[in-house]
Structures are given as structure tokens and as C-alpha cells.
Amino acid sequence: MSQATSLLALDEVVFAWPGESHPAIHIPHLSIKAASHTFIHGPSGCGKSTLLSLIAGVISAQQGRISFMGQDCAALSAAQRDQLRADHIGYVFQQFNLLPYLSVLENVALACQFSKLRKQRALSRSASVLEEARRLLAHLQLPDKQLQQPVGRLSIGQQQRVAAARAMIGSPELIIADEPTSALDKTNREHFMNLLMAELKHCDSSLLLVSHDQDLAQRFQQVVDLPALNLGGAHEPA
Ligand SMILES: Nc1ncnc2c1ncn2[C@@H]1O[C@H](COP(=O)(O)OP(=O)(O)OP(=O)(O)O)[C@@H](O)[C@H]1O
């Protein structure tokens, strides 16, 4: 990787939604190191999800450079970006995005179907992908009897732990979590964050978590504040 320890780097990144005259995002510089924990905080509508979509390559910046694992993302084809994402990024979404007709184990194992690399890594730890899913879910304290059930039968807190296991299987370099605790009460939020942080130590992944919940900040080495968009639209991280 270039930039020695930088897993992800954004430089002078500007993005405006189509038809908008003011940018939703202007990031002069943001760097995320390997195996580090970064918290992006800001009020509703400040651009957190937009920033994550830029980093994930779902949308493209009009200006600036985003590099991930030493590669300039704009120089990659759409197919190359898709593969980079599947191999090296795990996601935990606000609404989990689990497939309700699959079992808990199958939902977790699914991430390895889109990435040979993550499958190989999972197999380097366990005898099969399903076994690795089982191991991760045990660490995240999912009761054994629920592993074969459709995810729809789980509580919200349990579904969120399944989503975390799916993001972490095959040890992607970066875990992106978009408001992962917003559906949880305070006790479950603390429990989820404790389990997530403990498991991250084992897989050496970097965590990039966005939330409006400032209470989470103390757990992170790097905190970036995205202020609310002012009337001029553009903002820079504090
Ligand atoms: N697909 C889109 N097309 C046009 N504008 C959009 C789109 N998605 C988001 N925006 C606008 O971009 C700005 C930032 O939205 P974004 O969803 O990134 O904020 P957020 O900080 O993630 O909000 P929340 O915390 O409520 O999820 C908002 O003004 C929003 O209306």
C-alpha cells in the first residue's frame, strides 16, 4: 500500500447530488489506517451516508481523490470496484439488509459467495465457511439453537449481531457500519459495541462507523465531526 499505513485516503473530495448547486460533501483530507477505529459523527442530513456511498464506490466524487488499499478508485472499472468492495469491505447497515428467507448461518456465509478471497480467509480459520460463521456467531453470543432459524425470527439486537458477523467473515480490511446501533436500546447498544470491538481485535479489520450518537465517540481512536449543512451547503470535517 502507498502512504505506508493508510488503508483509505480521501483528498479534496467534493460531491454534489445531481441538480444541487452546493456540495453535500467536501472533505479536504481523511486518512484511515489499517486496523484502526474511526468514528464519523454528525446530525441527521449532514452527509454521513453520502460519504459512505462515496467510500464504497457506489457514487463518484466530482472532484478529488479517494484511494483504497493504494488504488485510485476512480481509475477502476465498475466491475473492479465491485470486486474490491466484495473482497475488502464488510458492511453493517442501519436496517441490517439480511435476507429473511435464509437462515442465520446462511446469511453470514453469503459474504463469502461473492469473494473467493474472503472464502479462503474463512477457510484458513475453520474447516468450512459455515463453521466459520458458527464460530463468529458464537463470539457474538448468538444462541446456538437460533443458527438454523430464518433471521426474521430473531430480535432486533440479535439480527444486528448477525449483520456484524456477515460483515466480518473472511476478515475484510475495512468494516463500514452505518448507524448500526440506531435500532437498539442503550443496554443493547453497549452490548453490541462491546462484542463488535472485541471481535475486531481478532480480525485486524479497520472500523469506520458513522452515527449521530456522540456517546459512541469515546470508543474510537479517530473522531471526525461532520457539521450540519449550512445554507451554503458545503462543509468540512472539524
Ligand atoms: N439520492 C439522493 N439524491 C439527492 N439528494 C440526496 C440523496 N441522498 C441524500 N441526499 C441529500 O444529501 C444530504 C445528506 O444526506 P445523507 O443521507 O448523506 O445524510 P445523513 O447524515 O446520512 O443523514 P441521516 O443521519 O438522517 O441518515 C441531504 O440533504 C439529503 O437530502
The ligand as an SDF file (V2000), in Angstrom:
LIG
                    3D

 31 33  0  0  0  0  0  0  0  0999 V2000
  -30.1220   10.0750   -3.5420 N   0  0  0  0  0  0  0  0  0  0  0  0
  -30.1000   11.3710   -3.2090 C   0  0  0  0  0  0  0  0  0  0  0  0
  -30.3960   12.3080   -4.1050 N   0  0  0  0  0  0  0  0  0  0  0  0
  -30.3830   13.6310   -3.7870 C   0  0  0  0  0  0  0  0  0  0  0  0
  -30.0500   14.1110   -2.5740 N   0  0  0  0  0  0  0  0  0  0  0  0
  -29.7320   13.2020   -1.6270 C   0  0  0  0  0  0  0  0  0  0  0  0
  -29.7400   11.7970   -1.8830 C   0  0  0  0  0  0  0  0  0  0  0  0
  -29.3780   11.1490   -0.7570 N   0  0  0  0  0  0  0  0  0  0  0  0
  -29.1570   12.1060    0.1680 C   0  0  0  0  0  0  0  0  0  0  0  0
  -29.3580   13.3420   -0.3560 N   0  0  0  0  0  0  0  0  0  0  0  0
  -29.2110   14.6220    0.3350 C   0  0  0  0  0  0  0  0  0  0  0  0
  -27.8520   14.7310    0.7850 O   0  0  0  0  0  0  0  0  0  0  0  0
  -27.8110   15.3130    2.0830 C   0  0  0  0  0  0  0  0  0  0  0  0
  -27.0960   14.3700    3.0340 C   0  0  0  0  0  0  0  0  0  0  0  0
  -27.8770   13.1730    3.1940 O   0  0  0  0  0  0  0  0  0  0  0  0
  -27.3060   11.8730    3.9430 P   0  0  0  0  0  0  0  0  0  0  0  0
  -28.3320   10.8010    3.8020 O   0  0  0  0  0  0  0  0  0  0  0  0
  -25.9320   11.5950    3.4440 O   0  0  0  0  0  0  0  0  0  0  0  0
  -27.2290   12.4090    5.4430 O   0  0  0  0  0  0  0  0  0  0  0  0
  -27.0120   11.5940    6.7980 P   0  0  0  0  0  0  0  0  0  0  0  0
  -26.0870   12.4080    7.6320 O   0  0  0  0  0  0  0  0  0  0  0  0
  -26.5990   10.1970    6.4930 O   0  0  0  0  0  0  0  0  0  0  0  0
  -28.4790   11.5880    7.4180 O   0  0  0  0  0  0  0  0  0  0  0  0
  -29.1810   10.5820    8.4550 P   0  0  0  0  0  0  0  0  0  0  0  0
  -28.3440   10.6280    9.7190 O   0  0  0  0  0  0  0  0  0  0  0  0
  -30.5350   11.1870    8.6470 O   0  0  0  0  0  0  0  0  0  0  0  0
  -29.2090    9.2240    7.8290 O   0  0  0  0  0  0  0  0  0  0  0  0
  -29.2570   15.5930    2.4840 C   0  0  0  0  0  0  0  0  0  0  0  0
  -29.5210   16.9490    2.2370 O   0  0  0  0  0  0  0  0  0  0  0  0
  -30.0590   14.6780    1.5900 C   0  0  0  0  0  0  0  0  0  0  0  0
  -31.3210   15.2350    1.3000 O   0  0  0  0  0  0  0  0  0  0  0  0
  1  2  1  0
  2  3  1  0
  2  7  2  0
  3  4  2  0
  4  5  1  0
  5  6  2  0
  6  7  1  0
  6 10  1  0
  7  8  1  0
  8  9  2  0
  9 10  1  0
 10 11  1  0
 11 12  1  0
 11 30  1  0
 12 13  1  0
 13 14  1  0
 13 28  1  0
 14 15  1  0
 15 16  1  0
 16 17  2  0
 16 18  1  0
 16 19  1  0
 19 20  1  0
 20 21  2  0
 20 22  1  0
 20 23  1  0
 23 24  1  0
 24 25  2  0
 24 26  1  0
 24 27  1  0
 28 29  1  0
 28 30  1  0
 30 31  1  0
M  END
$$$$
